[in-house]
Amino acid sequence: MSAHTATTNAATDIDASHAKQARKAFLKRIAMTLGPILIALVIAGLLLLAFGINPLTYYSYVIDRGLFSPSGVQQTLTRMAPLLFIAAGLIVAFRAGIWNLGADGQFLLGAVTAAAAAPYLADFLPVWLAVVLAFLLATLIAVAWSLVPALLRAYQGINEIITTLMMTFLGTSFANVMVKLVFLDPSTTVPQTRTLPVTDRLPRLFDTTITSGLVFALVAIIAVHLMMTRTAFGLKLRIVGANPRAAVHSGLGVPLLTVAVFAISAGLCGMGGAIDILGVQGNVRANWNPAYALMVVPMVFLARFNGFASIAFVLLLSVMQIGGESAARRLGVPNVFTLLLVSIVLIVLAIAEYIDHRHNNSVKA
């Protein structure tokens, strides 16, 4: 056998080995993604059985209403808009190694700001301009709310998990106070902000009830994915997240990048609150807090911080929410069961990641 033939065969063997490893890694990612969902569905099904409810009946209601009913599909796609903005914000933070757990507070403050500003601005400005300005104001307020944990993390090294959680509690309480005391609509007996008329809200898509906010949300999460994977700025953020010490030694301005991550992440979450109000709700009632971020976090982890995969998992979450609301009415299951199901997914995912980490360490040893 000639040297050329031997070299060719060796190269072919190497390519085959790389292809085999790539397939193995792909199948592992699929198992680590779909496995927790299936296990969570089984566990939740056992809980339903314990309460005397057929899990197959419950899941069939969820899928039928959230995915196959014409009105349900429109509600599902509309619900995706704020969830995608939150997912985009969390992707930026998590890929940069920052745990922004204050997304719900940022979302709610953005929603209250948009709800208060849009009707007021529409009194003396063109509606489209009022909506745009309300959207920008909501974004700025959410960014401003993130500055305290951002500065504490960037310049004092204080753990952002604690500070962002504290800011969430403060943010939700502050938003309710503002609704009841500052932005209260005097024309109603219900404590809420002024209502933006339906005709002044974001336009619908193709003569449906789907808000055009869905388009903006898709653009936002795709832009975030491309920024984090295809730009020098995204590379810097990933380096900071992977190894902060190496980032410092390489000359990156870690404190400023940290503040920038908080600002981008919080701004996107605030946009989610604004898009929900300007496109769907029209106002904010006192004590309203959908806690979307708590449910989006597991979806982002299941997607491995990938923007395109996050779209699919947010769709799954929207189906569970819209379908779960229908199933709750028909079968008497509490509305919070969807949150319980998402929590089980998160717990199972954490256990799977721990087992995988231990296995990888044992193999290396």
C-alpha positions as CSV (number, residue, x, y, z in Angstrom):
1,M,0.0,0.0,0.0
2,S,1.4,3.4,-1.0
3,A,2.0,6.3,1.4
4,H,-0.6,8.3,-0.4
5,T,-3.2,5.6,0.1
6,A,-2.3,5.2,3.8
7,T,-2.6,8.9,4.3
8,T,-6.0,9.0,2.6
9,N,-7.3,6.1,4.7
10,A,-6.1,7.8,7.9
11,A,-7.8,11.0,7.0
12,T,-11.0,9.1,6.2
13,D,-10.8,7.3,9.6
14,I,-10.4,10.7,11.3
15,D,-13.3,12.2,9.5
16,A,-15.5,9.2,10.4
17,S,-14.4,9.4,14.0
18,H,-15.3,13.1,14.1
19,A,-18.6,12.5,12.5
20,K,-19.4,9.7,15.0
21,Q,-18.5,12.0,17.9
22,A,-20.7,14.8,16.4
23,R,-23.6,12.4,16.1
24,K,-23.1,11.2,19.7
25,A,-22.9,14.8,21.0
26,F,-26.1,15.7,19.0
27,L,-28.0,12.7,20.4
28,K,-26.8,13.6,23.9
29,R,-28.1,17.1,23.5
30,I,-31.5,15.8,22.3
31,A,-31.7,13.4,25.3
32,M,-30.7,16.1,27.8
33,T,-33.3,18.4,26.3
34,L,-36.3,16.2,25.7
35,G,-35.6,13.8,28.5
36,P,-36.5,16.3,31.4
37,I,-39.7,17.3,29.6
38,L,-40.9,13.7,29.2
39,I,-40.0,12.8,32.8
40,A,-41.7,15.9,34.1
41,L,-44.9,15.0,32.1
42,V,-44.8,11.6,33.7
43,I,-44.4,13.0,37.2
44,A,-47.1,15.6,36.6
45,G,-49.3,12.8,35.3
46,L,-48.9,10.8,38.4
47,L,-49.9,13.9,40.5
48,L,-53.0,14.2,38.3
49,L,-53.8,10.6,38.9
50,A,-53.4,11.1,42.7
51,F,-56.1,13.8,42.5
52,G,-58.4,11.5,40.4
53,I,-57.8,13.2,37.0
54,N,-56.9,11.3,33.9
55,P,-53.5,12.7,32.8
56,L,-54.2,11.7,29.1
57,T,-57.4,13.7,29.2
58,Y,-55.7,16.7,30.7
59,Y,-52.8,16.7,28.2
60,S,-55.2,16.1,25.3
61,Y,-57.2,19.2,26.4
62,V,-54.0,21.2,26.6
63,I,-52.8,20.2,23.1
64,D,-56.2,20.6,21.5
65,R,-56.9,24.1,22.9
66,G,-53.3,25.4,22.7
67,L,-52.3,24.0,19.3
68,F,-55.2,22.8,17.2
69,S,-58.1,25.2,18.1
70,P,-58.0,28.3,15.7
71,S,-58.7,30.7,18.6
72,G,-56.4,28.8,20.8
73,V,-53.5,29.0,18.3
74,Q,-54.0,32.8,18.0
75,Q,-53.9,33.2,21.8
76,T,-50.8,30.9,22.0
77,L,-48.9,33.0,19.4
78,T,-50.0,36.3,21.1
79,R,-48.8,35.0,24.5
80,M,-45.4,34.2,22.9
81,A,-44.6,37.9,22.3
82,P,-43.8,39.0,25.9
83,L,-42.2,35.5,26.7
84,L,-39.8,35.9,23.8
85,F,-38.6,39.3,24.9
86,I,-38.0,37.8,28.4
87,A,-36.2,34.9,26.8
88,A,-34.0,37.2,24.8
89,G,-33.1,39.1,27.9
90,L,-32.3,36.0,29.9
91,I,-30.1,34.6,27.0
92,V,-27.9,37.7,27.1
93,A,-27.5,37.5,30.9
94,F,-27.0,33.8,31.2
95,R,-24.5,33.5,28.3
96,A,-22.5,36.3,30.0
97,G,-22.5,34.4,33.2
98,I,-24.9,36.7,35.0
99,W,-28.0,35.5,36.8
100,N,-30.6,38.1,36.2
101,L,-33.4,36.8,38.4
102,G,-35.1,40.1,38.5
103,A,-36.8,39.8,35.1
104,D,-40.3,39.7,36.6
105,G,-39.8,43.1,38.4
106,Q,-38.3,44.6,35.2
107,F,-41.2,43.2,33.2
108,L,-43.8,44.6,35.5
109,L,-42.2,48.0,35.8
110,G,-42.0,48.2,32.0
111,A,-45.7,47.2,31.8
112,V,-46.8,49.8,34.3
113,T,-44.7,52.5,32.6
114,A,-46.2,51.7,29.2
115,A,-49.7,51.5,30.6
116,A,-49.4,54.9,32.3
117,A,-47.6,56.7,29.5
118,A,-49.4,55.5,26.3
119,P,-52.9,56.9,27.1
120,Y,-51.4,60.2,28.5
121,L,-49.2,60.8,25.5
122,A,-52.0,59.8,23.1
123,D,-54.0,62.8,24.3
124,F,-51.7,65.3,22.5
125,L,-49.5,63.2,20.2
126,P,-50.3,61.0,17.2
127,V,-51.1,57.5,18.5
128,W,-48.2,55.8,16.7
129,L,-45.8,58.2,18.3
130,A,-47.4,57.8,21.7
131,V,-47.0,54.1,21.5
132,V,-43.4,54.3,20.4
133,L,-42.5,56.7,23.2
134,A,-44.3,54.6,25.8
135,F,-42.3,51.6,24.6
136,L,-39.0,53.5,24.9
137,L,-39.9,54.8,28.3
138,A,-40.8,51.3,29.5
139,T,-37.4,50.1,28.3
140,L,-35.5,52.9,30.0
141,I,-37.3,52.4,33.3
142,A,-36.5,48.7,33.3
143,V,-32.8,49.5,32.5
144,A,-32.7,52.0,35.3
145,W,-34.1,49.5,37.7
146,S,-31.3,47.1,36.9
147,L,-28.5,49.6,37.7
148,V,-28.4,48.9,41.4
149,P,-27.6,45.1,41.1
150,A,-25.4,45.9,38.0
151,L,-23.2,48.4,39.8
152,L,-23.0,46.2,42.9
153,R,-21.9,43.2,40.9
154,A,-19.5,45.2,38.6
155,Y,-17.7,47.2,41.2
156,Q,-18.3,45.5,44.6
157,G,-18.5,41.8,43.5
158,I,-21.9,41.3,45.3
159,N,-23.7,38.3,44.1
160,E,-26.5,39.3,41.6
161,I,-28.8,36.4,42.5
162,I,-29.5,38.0,45.9
163,T,-29.7,41.6,44.6
164,T,-31.9,40.8,41.6
165,L,-34.3,38.8,43.6
166,M,-34.6,41.6,46.1
167,M,-35.1,44.1,43.3
168,T,-37.9,41.9,42.0
169,F,-39.8,42.0,45.3
170,L,-39.3,45.7,45.4
171,G,-40.2,46.2,41.8
172,T,-43.5,44.3,42.0
173,S,-44.5,46.1,45.1
174,F,-43.5,49.5,43.7
175,A,-45.4,48.8,40.5
176,N,-48.6,48.1,42.5
177,V,-48.1,51.2,44.6
178,M,-47.7,53.3,41.5
179,V,-50.9,51.8,40.0
180,K,-52.9,52.5,43.2
181,L,-51.6,55.9,44.1
182,V,-50.1,57.6,41.1
183,F,-51.5,56.2,37.9
184,L,-54.9,55.3,39.2
185,D,-57.7,55.8,36.7
186,P,-60.3,57.9,38.5
187,S,-63.1,56.9,36.1
188,T,-63.3,53.3,37.4
189,T,-63.9,51.7,40.7
190,V,-61.2,49.0,40.0
191,P,-57.7,50.0,40.9
192,Q,-56.0,50.1,37.5
193,T,-54.3,52.5,35.1
194,R,-56.1,54.3,32.3
195,T,-57.0,51.9,29.4
196,L,-55.5,52.3,26.0
197,P,-58.3,51.9,23.5
198,V,-58.2,48.8,21.4
199,T,-58.0,50.8,18.2
200,D,-54.8,52.5,19.5
201,R,-53.0,49.3,20.4
202,L,-50.5,47.5,18.2
203,P,-52.1,46.3,14.9
204,R,-53.1,42.7,14.4
205,L,-51.7,40.3,11.9
206,F,-53.6,39.1,8.9
207,D,-57.1,39.8,10.3
208,T,-56.5,37.7,13.3
209,T,-56.2,38.4,17.0
210,I,-52.4,37.8,16.9
211,T,-50.6,41.0,18.0
212,S,-47.9,42.4,15.7
213,G,-45.8,42.4,18.9
214,L,-45.0,38.8,18.0
215,V,-43.0,40.0,15.0
216,F,-41.0,42.4,17.1
217,A,-40.3,39.7,19.7
218,L,-39.1,37.3,17.0
219,V,-36.8,40.0,15.6
220,A,-35.5,40.7,19.1
221,I,-34.6,37.1,20.0
222,I,-33.0,36.4,16.6
223,A,-31.0,39.6,16.8
224,V,-29.8,38.6,20.3
225,H,-28.8,35.2,19.1
226,L,-26.8,36.7,16.2
227,M,-25.3,39.3,18.5
228,M,-24.1,36.6,20.9
229,T,-22.8,34.2,18.3
230,R,-21.7,36.4,15.4
231,T,-20.3,39.6,16.8
232,A,-17.2,40.7,18.6
233,F,-19.3,42.2,21.4
234,G,-21.1,38.9,21.9
235,L,-17.7,37.1,22.0
236,K,-16.5,39.4,24.7
237,L,-19.7,38.7,26.7
238,R,-19.2,35.0,26.3
239,I,-15.6,35.2,27.4
240,V,-16.7,37.1,30.5
241,G,-19.3,34.5,31.3
242,A,-16.9,31.5,30.7
243,N,-13.9,32.8,32.6
244,P,-14.1,36.3,34.2
245,R,-10.4,36.1,35.4
246,A,-9.2,35.3,31.9
247,A,-11.3,38.2,30.6
248,V,-9.6,40.6,33.0
249,H,-6.2,39.4,32.1
250,S,-7.0,39.7,28.4
251,G,-7.8,43.4,28.9
252,L,-11.5,43.4,28.6
253,G,-13.4,46.0,30.6
254,V,-15.4,43.5,32.7
255,P,-17.2,46.1,34.9
256,L,-18.5,48.0,32.0
257,L,-19.5,44.8,30.1
258,T,-21.3,43.6,33.3
259,V,-23.3,46.9,33.4
260,A,-24.0,46.6,29.7
261,V,-25.3,43.0,30.1
262,F,-27.6,44.1,32.9
263,A,-28.9,47.0,30.8
264,I,-29.6,44.9,27.7
265,S,-31.2,42.1,29.6
266,A,-33.4,44.3,31.7
267,G,-34.3,46.5,28.7
268,L,-35.5,43.4,26.8
269,C,-37.6,42.3,29.8
270,G,-39.1,45.8,30.1
271,M,-39.9,45.6,26.4
272,G,-41.8,42.4,27.1
273,G,-43.9,44.2,29.6
274,A,-44.6,47.1,27.3
275,I,-45.4,44.9,24.3
276,D,-48.0,42.9,26.4
277,I,-49.7,46.1,27.5
278,L,-49.5,48.0,24.2
279,G,-50.6,44.9,22.2
280,V,-53.0,43.0,24.4
281,Q,-53.9,44.1,27.9
282,G,-54.3,47.9,27.4
283,N,-53.9,48.6,31.1
284,V,-52.4,47.2,34.3
285,R,-54.6,46.3,37.3
286,A,-53.3,46.5,40.9
287,N,-51.6,43.3,42.1
288,W,-51.2,42.0,38.5
289,N,-48.1,39.9,38.2
290,P,-48.1,37.0,35.7
291,A,-44.6,35.9,36.8
292,Y,-43.7,35.0,33.2
293,A,-39.9,35.0,33.9
294,L,-40.2,32.2,36.4
295,M,-41.5,30.0,33.6
296,V,-39.2,31.2,30.9
297,V,-36.0,30.4,32.8
298,P,-36.4,26.6,32.3
299,M,-37.2,27.0,28.7
300,V,-34.0,29.0,28.1
301,F,-32.0,26.4,29.8
302,L,-33.6,23.6,27.8
303,A,-32.7,25.5,24.7
304,R,-29.1,25.7,25.9
305,F,-29.2,29.5,25.5
306,N,-29.8,29.2,21.8
307,G,-32.2,31.8,20.4
308,F,-33.8,29.7,17.7
309,A,-34.3,26.8,20.0
310,S,-35.8,29.2,22.6
311,I,-38.5,30.1,20.1
312,A,-39.6,26.5,20.0
313,F,-39.6,26.1,23.8
314,V,-41.4,29.3,24.3
315,L,-44.0,28.0,21.9
316,L,-44.3,24.9,24.0
317,L,-44.7,27.0,27.2
318,S,-47.4,29.1,25.5
319,V,-49.3,26.0,24.5
320,M,-49.1,24.7,28.1
321,Q,-50.3,28.1,29.4
322,I,-53.2,28.6,27.0
323,G,-54.2,24.9,26.9
324,G,-53.7,24.6,30.7
325,E,-56.2,27.4,31.3
326,S,-58.8,25.6,29.2
327,A,-58.1,22.3,30.9
328,A,-58.3,23.9,34.3
329,R,-61.9,25.1,33.5
330,R,-63.0,21.8,32.1
331,L,-61.4,19.4,34.7
332,G,-61.1,21.6,37.8
333,V,-57.3,21.6,37.8
334,P,-55.8,24.8,39.4
335,N,-54.4,27.3,36.9
336,V,-51.1,27.1,38.8
337,F,-50.6,23.5,37.7
338,T,-48.8,24.8,34.6
339,L,-46.3,26.5,36.9
340,L,-46.0,23.3,38.8
341,L,-45.2,21.4,35.6
342,V,-42.6,23.9,34.6
343,S,-41.0,23.7,38.1
344,I,-40.8,19.9,37.8
345,V,-39.1,20.4,34.4
346,L,-36.5,22.7,36.0
347,I,-35.9,20.3,38.9
348,V,-35.5,17.3,36.6
349,L,-33.2,19.3,34.3
350,A,-31.0,20.3,37.2
351,I,-30.7,16.6,38.3
352,A,-29.9,15.5,34.7
353,E,-27.2,18.2,34.5
354,Y,-25.7,17.1,37.8
355,I,-25.6,13.4,36.8
356,D,-24.1,14.4,33.4
357,H,-21.5,16.5,35.2
358,R,-20.5,13.7,37.5
359,H,-20.4,11.2,34.6
360,N,-18.0,13.5,32.6
361,N,-15.8,14.0,35.6
362,S,-15.6,10.2,36.2
363,V,-14.7,9.6,32.5
364,K,-11.9,12.2,32.7
365,A,-10.6,10.7,35.8
